[in-house]
Amino acid sequence: MRIAVGSDHHGVKMRLKLVEMLGSLGQEVTDVGTYEDQSVDYPEVAAEVARRVSSGEMQRGILICGTGLGMCIAANKFPGVRAAPCYDDLTAELSRRHNDLNVLCLSGDMLGEKLVDRLVEIWLNTPFEGGRHARRNEKIADLERRNGDS
């Protein structure tokens, strides 16, 4: 799977570990930074990852900021991106099963390393159920098209 990974200054260390972990799992990873712990504007990083997912260049993305919320808001401005923060096993699983989440947003300040590893593995390995969930995702995509939210 092709995965773009990005973070602001709150997630530099976590991002570097995730890039390594994803590579060891055989994933094709593109690291878009940021590469220093100096303050950066997270919307720029979110846009870089979301643009790649939206265009189909990458199949999925992972974004890390202080809470995961800011990255989520910015990433969802791109057509076809379904981004959400996940904080536990259940949200990671259901984000895939029900929402076909293609951009995982994580908190660099509130989540420990072992939990992050587990959330990413769940998110990578959980299939989308389709069915009524596919119909609902299509309704979201239709809202996106009608309201020009791109």
NORCORQUI-V28045 format. One record per run of one state. SS is the DSSP state (A for helix, B for strand, O for the rest). FROM is the first residue (numbers start at 1). LEN is the number of residues. If there is no record, write none. Layout:
BEGIN
((SS,FROM,LEN) (SS,FROM,LEN))
END
This chain:
BEGIN
((O,1,1) (B,2,6) (O,8,1) (A,9,16) (O,25,3) (B,28,4) (O,32,10) (A,42,14) (O,56,4) (B,60,6) (O,66,3) (A,69,7) (O,76,7) (B,83,3) (O,86,3) (A,89,9) (O,98,5) (B,103,5) (O,108,5) (A,113,13) (O,126,6) (A,132,16) (O,148,3))
END
